[in-house]
Amino acid sequence: MKWWQTGLTLIAMFVDPGIMGTAALSFIYGFYVIQWNGVNFWISGWFASMFFVAIYWRSKIITTPEYLEKRFNVITRAFFSIVMISTIIAFLTYAVYLGGLLLEELLGWPFWVNVSLIACIAGFYVMYGGMKTMLKMDVMQAVFLLITIFVMGITGFVLLGGFEGIREINITGLTGNPFNTLVPPVDFNLKTEAFFPLPAVLTYAIIASLSWIVCNFSMAQRILASKDESHAQKALVMAGIFNAVLMFMAYLAGAAMRLNMPDILPDKAFIIMMFEYFPVGIRGLLIAGIMAALLSTVDGLISSSSSLFAQDIYFRFFKKNITEKQSKKYIRIIEFVVILLIFLFVPLFIGAQSAMELVQGFLGNVMGVIIALFVLGIFFKRTTAWAAFGSMLTGLILSFALDIATDFNFAFIGTLSFTVTVVLGYLLSFLEKANDAAKLKNLTIWTLEDVKGPFVGLKSWPKLWIWAILLPVIWVSIVFIWEWYMGAMG
């Protein structure tokens, strides 16, 4: 795919189903939560393009766990795949849950009928259409998504009374912050109830963003389907920019509903706005856009989770030396099992104040460890196989233990587990023999054959450094001007 096509598939995967969940976050906390998405704009997109894409392209991998086998060993690959599968299924369940709420409001059908409908539709064309069909669908669905979210965001902006109306908002978010500020609360309390306070934005938000972009098999599938390395890089920068812009549109909708209907369920704010402020024809088009985007996320997660289990676990350890025809059969069976798992886990979200917060709590336990493993592999030549595996295992045990035994905020748990995994993995490497230089060829930023590190992404896209400087400057300027306006006039 060309860069804009890849970018559209990434946007479809990036944004939905979070678009309804993030509207709920602004409803609860106010505008500052945009900083959680802003990291994709000012750092994650270009950073992943600069370092990770170059490694993926030259190592000739097909899946992200495949890189871990080449860099470390098969045990690390298999264990990572199990962790990634659990993460994907958690987000998949969350996506279907939000879709069930939407159809419940739209059609008045029972929630579980809606969940079944979404799972069956997405499952059908994943199982019988394959990757090519899925990616073509995602490009079209992303166009629907863009139109829908911009219409919703502009409507929310009008309902709020424009910038002048936002400036005059005199309510506070859940954590006591001014509703209209873009600056997160400066809260270092490990048990804070704030959703991404400033310390977490500057640490875990970046960690989780990179983890989702470069480690998530669903995203990597789309990146690796690009025409060449430079197209993949441009697509990532495009997706990072649009992620922040589109999420802000959703925050406008959520904030408008908080101002006009403060007693509704936050997770339904985006949906109710469609029904209350748009005539029947327009409403149908908007809902079609959201449902199309929802399916683009669900299909990708079903495909990636089943492929991971099949390729990295089942075919490798239990069913070796099978034909291509047999592998397709088994993958379809696994995809069907994944769909059944949705029905098992959806009840965990029912009754939650914010499903987004619930799923982020689980992701906080694993996202830091996941990206730490790739950081150890790509940036540190000295990292050895068993040191990486031991640090990953330790990081996961630590994060889940803290989650169970303490009231620590998930973002701080994620930051701590990331730090422990990286530091421990590096130190433990000195207990093993150093890696053979030939084994590291094209697997770290220091051992690429055609370019010297560290800024390896400039080889295929020389002007990437301009975006690396320009995007942070733009983001900081936007926040400064916003705060000046709100503070000076409000």
N, C-alpha and C positions, 0 to 999 in steps of 0.2 A: 504493500500500500504506500501511497505518497504520504508526505508528512501531515497534510491536512486531514486525510482519511484516518490515519493512525490517531491523530489528535482527537478527532470526533469520537472514535471508539474508546479512547482513554477518558474523555469527558463523560461519556455515557456510563462508564464503569466508575469513574471518580465521584460523580455527583449523586446519582440515585442509588439507593433509596434515602441517602442522607438528606436530600433536599427537604423532605417532610420532617425528618428528625431535627434538622438544624433550625427550621422555622420554630420548632418547639423550644429550642435553646434560647433564641432571642426573646421569645415570649416569657421565659423564666428569668433570664439573666440580663438581657439588654444587648446593646450593639457590640460590646467589647469582645464577644465570642468570635467575631470575625478574625481576630488575631490567630486563633487556632487554625483557620484556613489560610490566613495570610502567609504562613511560612511556605506554602506551595508556590506563591507568587514571587517572594523575594529570595528564597534560597533553594528549596528542595528540587524544583524543576531543573534549574541550570546545574545544580550540584550533581544530580543524578546523571545528567547529560555529559558533564565534564569527566566523571570518573567511572561510573558503573557501566554505562552503555558501551564504552570502548572495550572493557573487559569481556562483557557478554558477547560482543561481536567477534572478537579475535579468538575467544576460547571455543567458538562454534557450538555453544550449548543450545539445547532445545527447551529445557526447563531450568528454572532456578536451582532446584536441588541437584541437578546434574553438575552444576558448577562446584557444589560442595564435595561431590565425589571426586572430581578432578583435582580439586585443591587439597582435600583432606583424605577421606576414605568413605567407603560405602555405608558404614554404620552411622556416620554423621549425617549422610544424605537421608537414610531411612528414618532416623529419629527426627530430623528436621521436617521431613514430609508429614509425619504424624502430627507434629505441632502445627504445621501450616494447614493441614486438613481440618483440624479442630477449629482453627481461627476462621477459615473460609466458611465452614458450616455454621458457626456462630453468626457471622454476618449475613449469610444466606437466610437463616431463620428470621433474623431481624428484618430483612428486605421483604420476605413473604408476609410477615406480621403487619407491616405498614400497608402493604398492598391489600390485605384483608380488611383493614380499617377503611381504606379508600372505597372499596367495592361495597362495604357495608353501608357507607353513607350514600353512595351513588345509587345502588340497586335495591337497598333494603333487604338484601339476602342475608341469611345467617353467616356469621363470621367464618365458620369452618367450611362452609360451601365455597366461600370466596378463596380461602387458602388453598383448597383442593383445585379450584379452577386455575389459579396462577401457577401452581406447581405442575399441573398437567400440561398447560399450554407451553410453558418454557421447556419442560422435560421432553415434550414431543419433538420440537424442532432441534433440540440439542442431540437427542438420541438418533434421529433419522436424517437430520440435515448436515450435522458435522460442523467443523470449525469454519469452513468457508461460508456456509449459510449464516452462521452466527455473526461473523464479522460484518457481512453485508447488511444484515439486519441492524447491527449496532450503529453503523454509519447513518442509516435512515432514522433510527430512533433518536440519535443524538440531535438531529435537526429539529425534530419534534420537541425535544427537551429544551433546547435553546429558546425556541419561540415561546413555549409555555412559561418558563421561568422569568423571561424578560417581561412578559405581559403581567405576571403576578407581582413581580418586583415594582414595576412602574405603578401598578394599581395601589400597592401598599404605600408607595411614596406619596401618591396623591391623597390617600386616606389619612396619612400622617400630617398632611399640610405642607409638604415639601420640606426643604431644609429649615425654613422658618418654624414650621410646626414641630419638627424634631428638636430644634433648639429649645422650644418652650415646654417640652415634656417634663413634668415635675413628679415623676415616680422613680422608684429605685428597683434595682434587680434583687434577686434572692439574697445575694451576699452584701447588700447595702450600698452598692456602687450606683452612681448616677446612671440612669437608663440609657442616656444618649452619648455616653463617653465611649471612645474606642480604646482607651487605656485599661488593661486588666487590673484588678486589685493586686497590690503588691503584698502578697501573703505568703510567708515562708513557713507557716504552720503545716506540719506534715499531715495533720488531720483536717485541713481546711475543707469546707464544703463547696468552695468556689470551683467552678468548671474552668479549668485552665487559667489559674492566676498567672501573673507576669513571670515568675520564675519557671513555671511549667511551660509557658509559651516559648521561652528561650532555650528550653532543654527538651522536654518530652515531646512537645508538639513537632519539633524538627525530627526527632528520633522516630516517632510514629509515622510521620509523613513519608520519610525515606523508606521505612520498612514496608509501607503499603505500596509505594511506587516500584521499588526495585526488587523486593523479595517475594511479593505476592505473585503467585503463578498466573493469576488471572490478568494482571497488568502486564507481566512479562510476555505472555502469549501475544498480546497486541503489539508491544514494542518490537518483538522479534519478527513480527509479520511485516515490518516496514521494508520499503524498497532497498534502503541501504542505511548505513550507520548515521549519516547526517540527517536523513529523514526521521529516524528514530529520535535523535536529539532535538530537532525542531518540534516534533510532536509533543515531547515531554515539556518543553518550555511553554508551548501553546496551552497544553492541558493545565499546567500550574497556574497560568494567568487566568484562564477561564474558570478554574475551580474557585478562586477567591471572588471573582466578579459575580458568578452565578450564586454562590452561597450568600453573598451580600444581598442579592435580590430576594433570596428566601428569608433572610433576616428582616428585610423591610416588611415582608408579608406577615411574619410572626409578630413583629413589633406593632404593626397596625391592628392586628387582632387583639393583642394585649390591651391596647388603648380603647378599642371599641367593644370587645367581648371578653373581659378579664376572667370570667368564671368558667370558660370552656376547658376541656382537656387539652393541654398543650400539644400533644401529638396529633390532635385533630385540627389545629389552628389553620394549617395550610389547606386542608380539605374543606373546612367550613367556609373559608374565604371564597373558594370557588363557587359554592352554592349560594352564598349570600349576596355576592357583588357582581355576578355575571349572568346574562340572559341564557336561556336554554341552549341555543346554538353554539355560542362562544364557550359556554361551560363544557359542552361535550368535546370540543376540540382540545381544551386545556386538559381535561381528564384523559383523553386519548394520548396526549403527549406524556403525561406522567406515567400512565400505564405502559406505554412503549418503552420509556426509559427504565421503569421498574423491571420489565422483562429483560432488558439488556444486561442488567446487573445479575438477575437470577440465573439467566442462561450461562453467563460467564462463570459464576460460582459453582453451578452444577458441573459444568464441563471440567473446570480446573481441579475441583476436589476429587472427582472420580478418576481423572487422568493421573493425578498424583498418587492416589492409592494403587491404581492398576500398575503404572510404570515403575514406581519406586518401591513398592512393597509386595504386591501380590505376584506379579510376573517375575520379580527378582528372587523372591524367597520361597514361593509356594507353587508357582505354575510356570516353570522354565521351558524354553524351547517350544513355544507354541507358534502356530502360523498366524499370518495377518488376519485371516478370516476368523480364527478363534479369538484373537485379541479383541476384535471389534465386538464379538458376542459378549465376552466377559466385561468389557467396558460398559456396554449397555446395561448389563445386569447391575453393575456397581452404581451406575447413574440412577437406576431405579431405586436402589437401596438408599442412596443419598436423599432422594425425594421423600422416601418414607421417614427418614430421620427428621425432616422438617416438622412433621406432625408430632414428633416426640418432644421437640424443644420449644415450639411456639408457645405453649402454656406458660413458660418462664417469663414471657414479656407481658402477658395479660395482667392488667391492673397496675403496671408500673407507671409512675408519674411521667418519666421520660425514658422511652425504650433506648434512645441514643446513649443516655448516661449508663444504662445497664450494660449494653454491649461494650461500651468503652471501658467499663470496669474490668471485663474479661480480657479485652485486648491489651489493657495496661499490664497484665501479667506476662504477656508473651511477646509483644511487639518490640520491646527493648532488647530482649535476648535474641530475637530473630535477626535484627539489623546488626547487632554486635558481632554475630558470627560472620557476616559478610564483610564488615569493617576489618575484622581480624584477618580474613583471607585476602582481601584486595589491597589493604594499605600496609600490612606488616609481613615482610618476607620471612621473618623468623618464626611465625606461628606454625606450630606442628599439628598433626592430625589429632592425637589423643588429648593434647592440651585444649584444642578447640572443642572437642566433644565434652571433656570434663568441665570446662567453663560454661558451656551451654546448659548442661545438666544442673550444675550448681546455681546458675542464674535463674532457671525455672523453679527449682525447689525454693530458693529464696523468695521469689516474687509471690508464689502461691502461699507460702508460709506467712508472709507479711499480710497478704490479703485476708487470710483466715484468722490470724491471731491479733491483728491490729485494726485500727480504723484509719490507716494512712490513705490519703488521696491516691487514686490509681495512677495519676501522672507522676507523683513522686516515687511510687513503687516501680513504674516503668523506667524512670531515670536511674534509679539505684541499681536495678537489675542489669541495665545496659552497661553502666560503669563497672560493676563487679565482673561481668562477663568479659569485657574488653581487657581490664587490668589483669584478671586472673589468667585469661587465655594467653596473654603475652608472657607473664612471669612463668607459668607452667611450661612454656615452650623451651625454657633453658634447662629443663630436666630431661629433654630428649635431644637426640642428634639433630643438627640443623638439616634443613631440606636440601636435597640435591638441586642444583641450579637448573638442570635440564627439566626437572619435574615442574618447575614454576613458570616455564615459558608460556607467555600470554595469559597468565593467571593473576598477576598483580600489576599495579601501576608502574612498578620498577622493573618489570621483566618482559615488557612487550618487545616484539622483534623489530617493529617499524617505527617506534617513537620512544623517546626517553621521558620518564615521569618527571614531575607528578601530573602536569596539566595535559593529560593524554587526549582529552576530548577535542583539543584545538587542532589535532591532526586532520580530522574529517570536517570540522566546522570552525575555521580560523576566527570567525567573528563572534564566537560564543563568549569570549571574554568581555565584549561590550555589554551583552545581556547580564553577565555576572555582576557588573558594576551598576548598570542602569536600573535594573529592577529593584534592588534594595533602596536606591536613592528615591525612586518613584514612590515606593511604599511608605518610607519614612516621611516624605513630603506630604503625602495624602493625609497621614495621621496627624501631622503637625498642623496643617491647615484646618482640618476638621476640628481639632481640639481648640485651636485659636478661635474659630468661629463660635463654637458652642460655649466656650468659656467667656469670651469677651462680650457676647451678646445675650447669653442666657442667664 
